[in-house]
Amino acid sequence: MNNNGEQQTAAAGSDKIFDHVASSLLPTKHGEFRIHVYQPVGETVEHVAIVKGDLKDQERVLVRVHSECLTGDVLGSMRCDCGEQLDAALKRIADAGQGVVVYLRGHEGRGIGLANKIKAYQLQDQGRDTVEANLDLGLPVDIRDYEVAAHVLRHLGVKSIRLMTNNPRKMQKLADYGVLIAERVPMLTAHTPHNIAYLRTKQEKLGHMLDFE
């Protein structure tokens, strides 16, 4: 236990310790959820689980593991599909009556940070794609890690999941951390003139399972 009496646990197969630091009801436009905050010990970043229903010992739980995107999630940017995916995931979970969105902070720009993401946008304005822009800045294409998401799902008691994603790398990384993925649920959003090149690059260079027919 930490000083606030909250649970402190180690991730399976890891020395990293995570605190479950706070929990509360969260009314949203999609109905009432419960929000939980987790923090790796010794780090300042805080991660969130937005939960519907009792997930303990449940199989095939509807799950979205969502990377923080200030521009898409908060500001409504049309350069990406992040905000649409987050909203769609919460609606699907509300309709199902059970599930969780694990919202991972510190994942901005596939892990490069907000300032670097905006620098990458500048390069994209000049004709580079989302992969080329990162590389031109001397940065990795994707450095996101999903250990905390696996820990959160274990803490909530989830046995297996139906993962809402188009990203095969995310599926593999979660599986590597011991998450049992029973099914992939596609997360397809509308194509617009602002995001079509971005989405095609994710499909062609990052292997995302998208359909442009």
N, C-alpha and C positions, 0 to 999 in steps of 0.2 A: 504493500500500500504506500502511496505517497502522502505528503503532508495533508492533503485534502481528503484522504480516505478513499481515493479512487484506485482502481485496479492498475497494477503495474506488472506487465508480463513480457517474456522474451518471445521473439518470433522463432518458430520452429526452424532448427538447423542454423540458427544465427545467434550471435552474442548481443545483438542490438536489443535494447529494452524500449518498450512503448508504454506510455501512460495513457489511460483513458481518463481525460481530465475534466470533462463536463458533458451534461446531457440535458435536453429540454424538449418540450413539445414545440413543433414548428408548423403553424398553419400556413398554407400556401394556396395559390389559385387552383392547384390540383387536389386540394384537400389537406388533411392533417397528417403530418409525418412526425417522427422523432429524430432530432439531430444529436449526434454524438461527435465530440472533438477528441482527437488523438494527437499525441506529440511524442516523437522519438526523444528519449532522454539525452540531454546534452545538446539538443538542437532547438532552434527558435521556430521553425516552420510548424504549422498546425494543419492537420488534415481532418476531413469531415466525412461522416457517414450520415446519409439522409435515409431513414428507415421507415418502411410501412409494414406493420404487422409483426408478429412474433416469429423470428427466423431460427430460433434454437432447434437444432436437430432436423432442420428442413432440407429436403432434397429439391433440386432443380429450381432454385430460387432465381428470380429475375434480377439481374445485376448489371449495372453500368459502372465501369471504372473510368472516371472522367478526369482528364488533365485540365488543370486550371488554364483559363484563357480569358484574361481581362477584356480584351478587345471584342471577342465574340460573345462571352457569357454575360458581360455587364454592359458593354457599350453598343451591342447589337451590330458589330462589324459584319459586313457581307463578304469579306475576303476569305472567310473560312466557313465551315459548317458546325463549329463547336457549340454555339449558343442554341442552334436548332436541335442538335443531338441531345443536349442536356435537357431542354424542355420536353422533347419527345420521350426521353427516358423516364422523367418524372410522371408524365401522363400515363405511359404504359404501366408503370408500377402502381399508380393510383387506380387505374382501371382493373388491374389484376388483384388488388387488395393486399399485395405482399411483394416485398422486394427491397433493394437498397441501391442508392447511388453512392459510390465511394469517390469523393471529390479530393483529388490529390493536388495540394499546393506545391509550388516550386517547380511545376512542370511547364511553365510558360515557354512557348516556342519550341516544343519538344525537348525542353530542359535547358535551353540556352539563356533564359531570362528575358524580361520584358524589354530592356533597352536594346539588347542584341536582336530581339525579334523585330523591333521597329527599324533597326539598321538593315535587317534582311528585307523588310518591306521596301525600303528605299531602293535596294538592288533589284527587287522584283518590279518596281516601277520602271526600271531601266531595261527590263526584258529578261532577267534571270528568273528561273523557277525556284520553288521553295527549297529544293535540295541544293541547287547550284548556289543560291544565296548564302546558305549556311557555310558551304565549303569555301566560297570566296572570302568569307570573314575569318577563315581558319578555324571554324567550329565544327563539331560533330553534327551529323544529320539528325540523330536522335539519341539522347543520353538518358532517357527516362528509365526509372527503376520502379518496380511494382511490389517490392517487399512489404511496404506498409499496407497496401491493399490486401495482400494475402493475410496479413496479421489481423486486419479489421474483420475480414470474413470469418476467420477462426474465432475471434473474440465474440462475434455475434452468434456463433454456433452453427453457421451454415455448413452443410455437408457437401452439396454439389450445386452448381450454378448453371443458369442459362444466360450466357454473356452477350450483352448487347454491344456489338462491335463490328467493324469492318477490317480491323487491324490484326493480321496473323502474328505479328511480333508480340503484341500485347497478350494474345492467347498463349503463346509459347512461354513468355516470361512468367505469367501467372501459373502455368502448369509446372514450370521449373521450381516455383515456390510451394508446390503441393496443392494448388487449387484444382479441384476436380471439375472440369468443364463438360457438362452433359450435352450442351447444345450451344451453337452460335446463333444469335438472333441478329439479322442484318439491321443496320441503322442507316437507311437511305433517306437523304434529304433532297430538296429541290435544287436543281442546277440553275445558276444565274450567270449573267455575263461577268460578274465580279469574282465568282469562285470556280468557274468551270476549268480554268487552266490549273488552279491549285488542286482540284479534285482529280484531274487527269494525271497530274504528276504523282499524287499519292498512289493512284492505281498502277501507273507504269513503272515508277522507280522505287516505291515503297511496298508494293505488293498488296495494297488495300483491295478488298473484295467489293468493288463498285460496279454498277451497271449503267452504262451510258446509252443503251439502246432506246 
